[in-house]
């Protein structure tokens, strides 16, 4: 796995983004929500003098300029990585755990298969972004609300992948031997069947991670996600679209960070699929 180029490239980019998010306060940033009317629309790379919280005059280099409210775009982008990575991680973990359990029960307990799969079909019939917008509109916007709203549409995909794996393993000789020895059903599912689904779950988790970051940015861009004072990539782009003709970098810079993250996650997921799933492994055609 460590020698796969896709895993190497994806892990390297994601590692840099994680370090950027963790050490954002130490990377020459300021309060991302601080409004400075004296420096509205500062250009990229322009130096300006502003007054800090202590009343001292400080000269600062605005790497990415400022938005229409005088907020430092560089600080908002770096702190926005925290929100995106946290949301992506929480959604991926929630989707993998709940979807994996649903697929495990649906594949092993045949009486639950029809009921659970019909519920999954109903969720798949609704576009994921519309379902997320509807759920966010019903509840107060918070991290837990967004995680549930984004993770719920991904459950059918995970459940179906795990169910297919369980159906192919439940008739194996070692599973039948465990039944003959009167091993409890929950032990058979956890000890004998679940390990076969770990690889598909890991692959699905990476794709859910990238999809969650994108959906959160879309919700924030549409104004139904986190409030505008919370620095997220979607909010930065939403604030910058008003002045897009004069300052397109206010949308392009956070958009580039978002695209880079999605590409890195997809490369990591494709690499994991090639390594963990023999069906997708590259074949040697030189023989």
C-alpha positions as CSV (number, residue, x, y, z in Angstrom):
1,X,0.0,0.0,0.0
2,X,2.8,2.4,0.9
3,X,4.3,1.9,-2.6
4,X,1.2,2.7,-4.6
5,X,1.6,6.1,-6.3
6,X,-2.1,7.0,-5.8
7,X,-2.0,6.3,-2.1
8,X,1.3,8.2,-1.7
9,X,0.1,11.3,-3.6
10,X,-3.3,11.4,-1.9
11,X,-1.9,10.8,1.6
12,X,0.8,13.5,1.1
13,X,-1.7,16.1,0.1
14,X,-4.2,15.2,2.8
15,X,-1.3,15.2,5.3
16,X,-0.3,18.7,4.3
17,X,-3.9,19.9,4.6
18,X,-4.2,18.3,8.1
19,X,-1.0,20.0,9.2
20,X,-2.3,23.3,7.8
21,X,-5.5,23.0,9.7
22,X,-3.9,22.0,13.0
23,X,-1.2,24.7,12.9
24,X,-3.4,27.5,11.4
25,X,-3.0,29.8,14.4
26,X,0.8,29.6,14.0
27,X,0.9,30.3,10.2
28,X,0.7,34.1,10.4
29,X,-3.0,34.2,10.6
30,X,-5.4,36.5,12.4
31,X,-9.0,36.1,13.7
32,X,-10.8,34.8,10.6
33,X,-14.1,36.5,11.7
34,X,-12.5,39.9,12.4
35,X,-14.1,42.7,10.3
36,X,-11.9,45.6,9.3
37,X,-13.8,48.3,7.2
38,X,-10.5,50.1,6.6
39,X,-9.1,47.3,4.5
40,X,-12.1,46.2,2.4
41,X,-11.1,44.7,-1.0
42,X,-7.3,44.6,-0.3
43,X,-5.6,43.0,-3.3
44,X,-3.5,39.8,-3.2
45,X,-0.1,40.3,-1.7
46,X,-0.7,43.9,-0.6
47,X,0.7,45.2,2.6
48,X,-1.5,47.4,4.9
49,X,-1.3,48.8,8.4
50,X,-4.0,47.9,10.8
51,X,-4.6,48.2,14.5
52,X,-4.6,45.0,16.5
53,X,-6.6,44.2,19.7
54,X,-4.0,45.9,21.9
55,X,-4.2,49.2,20.0
56,X,-0.8,48.8,18.3
57,X,-0.3,49.6,14.7
58,X,0.9,46.5,12.8
59,X,1.9,46.2,9.2
60,X,0.5,43.0,7.6
61,X,0.9,41.2,4.3
62,X,-2.5,40.0,3.0
63,X,-1.5,36.9,1.1
64,X,-5.0,36.3,-0.4
65,X,-6.4,39.8,0.0
66,X,-9.5,40.6,2.0
67,X,-13.2,40.2,1.2
68,X,-16.1,42.7,1.1
69,X,-16.1,43.0,4.9
70,X,-12.4,43.4,5.3
71,X,-11.8,39.9,6.6
72,X,-8.5,38.2,5.8
73,X,-9.1,35.6,3.2
74,X,-5.9,33.7,3.9
75,X,-6.9,33.2,7.6
76,X,-10.4,32.2,6.6
77,X,-9.2,29.6,4.1
78,X,-6.8,28.0,6.6
79,X,-9.3,27.9,9.4
80,X,-11.9,26.7,6.9
81,X,-9.8,23.6,6.4
82,X,-10.6,22.6,10.0
83,X,-14.3,22.7,9.4
84,X,-14.1,20.8,6.2
85,X,-11.8,18.0,7.5
86,X,-13.9,17.6,10.7
87,X,-17.1,17.4,8.8
88,X,-15.7,14.9,6.3
89,X,-14.2,12.7,9.0
90,X,-17.4,12.7,11.1
91,X,-19.6,11.9,8.1
92,X,-17.3,9.2,6.9
93,X,-17.2,7.5,10.3
94,X,-21.0,7.8,10.7
95,X,-21.7,6.6,7.2
96,X,-19.3,3.6,7.5
97,X,-20.6,2.5,10.9
98,X,-24.3,2.8,10.3
99,X,-24.2,1.7,6.7
100,X,-22.0,-1.2,7.5
101,X,-24.3,-2.4,10.3
102,X,-27.3,-2.1,8.0
103,X,-25.6,-4.0,5.3
104,X,-24.4,-6.6,7.7
105,X,-27.8,-7.3,9.1
106,X,-29.5,-7.2,5.7
107,X,-27.1,-9.7,4.3
108,X,-27.1,-12.2,7.2
109,X,-30.6,-11.9,8.6
110,X,-32.7,-12.7,5.6
111,X,-36.0,-11.6,7.3
112,X,-34.6,-8.0,7.5
113,X,-33.2,-7.9,4.0
114,X,-36.4,-6.9,2.2
115,X,-37.4,-4.2,4.8
116,X,-34.0,-2.6,5.1
117,X,-33.3,-2.6,1.3
118,X,-36.6,-1.1,0.5
119,X,-35.8,1.7,3.0
120,X,-32.4,2.2,1.3
121,X,-34.1,2.3,-2.1
122,X,-36.4,5.1,-0.8
123,X,-33.4,7.1,0.4
124,X,-31.7,6.6,-3.0
125,X,-34.7,7.9,-4.8
126,X,-34.2,11.4,-3.3
127,X,-31.3,13.5,-4.6
128,X,-28.7,13.6,-1.8
129,X,-28.3,17.4,-1.9
130,X,-32.1,18.0,-1.7
131,X,-32.4,15.6,1.2
132,X,-29.5,17.3,3.0
133,X,-31.1,20.7,2.4
134,X,-34.5,19.5,3.7
135,X,-32.9,18.0,6.9
136,X,-30.9,21.1,7.6
137,X,-34.0,23.3,7.1
138,X,-35.9,21.2,9.7
139,X,-33.4,21.4,12.5
140,X,-31.1,24.1,13.9
141,X,-27.8,24.2,12.0
142,X,-25.0,22.6,14.0
143,X,-22.2,20.1,13.4
144,X,-24.3,17.2,14.5
145,X,-27.2,18.3,12.2
146,X,-24.9,18.6,9.2
147,X,-23.2,15.3,9.8
148,X,-26.6,13.5,10.0
149,X,-27.9,15.4,6.9
150,X,-24.9,14.6,4.8
151,X,-24.3,11.0,6.1
152,X,-27.9,9.9,5.7
153,X,-28.0,9.9,1.8
154,X,-24.7,7.9,1.8
155,X,-26.1,5.0,3.9
156,X,-27.7,3.1,1.0
157,X,-24.4,3.0,-1.0
158,X,-22.4,1.6,2.0
159,X,-25.2,-0.8,3.0
160,X,-25.5,-2.3,-0.5
161,X,-21.7,-2.8,-0.8
162,X,-21.5,-4.6,2.6
163,X,-24.7,-6.6,1.9
164,X,-23.2,-7.9,-1.4
165,X,-20.0,-8.9,0.5
166,X,-22.0,-10.6,3.3
167,X,-24.1,-12.6,0.7
168,X,-20.9,-13.9,-0.9
169,X,-19.4,-15.0,2.4
170,X,-22.4,-16.2,4.5
171,X,-22.4,-19.6,2.6
172,X,-18.7,-20.2,2.9
173,X,-17.5,-23.4,4.6
174,X,-16.0,-21.6,7.7
175,X,-19.3,-19.8,8.3
176,X,-21.3,-23.1,8.0
177,X,-18.8,-24.7,10.4
178,X,-19.4,-22.0,12.9
179,X,-23.2,-22.5,12.6
180,X,-22.7,-26.2,13.1
181,X,-20.8,-25.5,16.3
182,X,-23.8,-23.4,17.6
183,X,-21.8,-20.2,17.6
184,X,-24.1,-17.2,18.3
185,X,-25.2,-15.2,15.2
186,X,-23.6,-12.0,16.5
187,X,-20.2,-13.7,16.9
188,X,-20.4,-15.1,13.4
189,X,-21.2,-11.7,12.0
190,X,-18.4,-9.9,13.9
191,X,-15.7,-12.5,13.8
192,X,-16.2,-14.3,10.5
193,X,-18.2,-12.1,8.1
194,X,-17.3,-8.5,9.1
195,X,-13.5,-8.9,8.4
196,X,-14.4,-9.6,4.8
197,X,-16.2,-6.3,4.5
198,X,-13.4,-4.2,6.0
199,X,-11.7,-3.5,2.6
200,X,-14.9,-2.3,0.9
201,X,-15.8,-0.2,3.9
202,X,-12.4,1.5,3.9
203,X,-12.7,2.3,0.2
204,X,-16.3,3.6,0.6
205,X,-15.1,5.7,3.6
206,X,-12.6,7.6,1.5
207,X,-15.2,8.5,-1.1
208,X,-17.8,9.5,1.5
209,X,-15.1,11.7,3.1
210,X,-14.6,13.6,-0.2
211,X,-18.3,13.8,-0.9
212,X,-19.1,15.1,2.5
213,X,-16.6,18.0,2.1
214,X,-18.1,18.9,-1.2
215,X,-21.7,18.8,0.1
216,X,-20.9,20.9,3.1
217,X,-19.3,23.5,0.8
218,X,-22.4,23.5,-1.4
219,X,-24.7,23.9,1.6
220,X,-22.6,26.8,3.0
221,X,-22.5,28.3,-0.5
222,X,-26.3,28.2,-0.7
223,X,-26.7,29.7,2.7
224,X,-28.2,26.7,4.5
225,X,-25.0,25.5,6.1
226,X,-22.9,27.1,8.8
227,X,-23.5,30.8,9.5
228,X,-21.4,33.2,7.5
229,X,-19.2,34.1,10.5
230,X,-17.9,30.5,10.6
231,X,-14.9,30.2,8.3
232,X,-15.7,27.5,5.8
233,X,-14.6,27.2,2.2
234,X,-18.3,27.3,1.1
235,X,-18.8,30.5,3.1
236,X,-15.7,32.2,1.7
237,X,-16.9,31.4,-1.9
238,X,-20.4,32.6,-1.0
239,X,-19.1,35.9,0.3
240,X,-16.8,36.4,-2.7
241,X,-19.3,35.7,-5.4
242,X,-20.8,39.2,-4.9
243,X,-17.5,40.8,-6.1
244,X,-16.5,38.0,-8.5
245,X,-16.2,40.4,-11.4
246,X,-13.7,42.6,-9.6
247,X,-12.0,40.0,-7.4
248,X,-12.4,36.5,-8.8
249,X,-9.7,35.2,-6.5
250,X,-12.1,35.4,-3.6
251,X,-14.0,32.4,-5.1
252,X,-11.1,30.7,-7.0
253,X,-8.7,30.4,-4.1
254,X,-11.0,28.5,-1.7
255,X,-12.4,26.6,-4.7
256,X,-8.8,25.4,-5.6
257,X,-8.3,24.2,-2.0
258,X,-11.6,22.4,-2.2
259,X,-10.8,20.8,-5.5
260,X,-7.4,19.8,-4.4
261,X,-8.8,18.1,-1.3
262,X,-11.4,16.2,-3.4
263,X,-8.8,15.0,-5.9
264,X,-6.5,13.9,-3.1
265,X,-9.2,11.9,-1.4
266,X,-10.3,10.3,-4.7
267,X,-6.7,9.3,-5.5
268,X,-6.4,7.8,-2.1
269,X,-9.6,5.9,-2.5
270,X,-8.6,4.6,-6.0
271,X,-5.3,3.5,-4.6
272,X,-6.9,1.6,-1.7
273,X,-9.3,0.0,-4.2
274,X,-6.4,-1.2,-6.3
275,X,-4.5,-2.6,-3.3
276,X,-7.3,-4.1,-1.3
277,X,-9.6,-5.4,-4.1
278,X,-7.8,-7.9,-6.4
279,X,-10.4,-7.4,-9.1
280,X,-9.2,-3.8,-9.7
281,X,-5.5,-4.6,-9.3
282,X,-3.4,-3.7,-12.4
283,X,-2.5,-6.7,-14.4
284,X,0.9,-7.5,-15.8
285,X,0.4,-7.7,-19.6
286,X,4.1,-8.2,-20.5
287,X,3.8,-12.0,-20.3
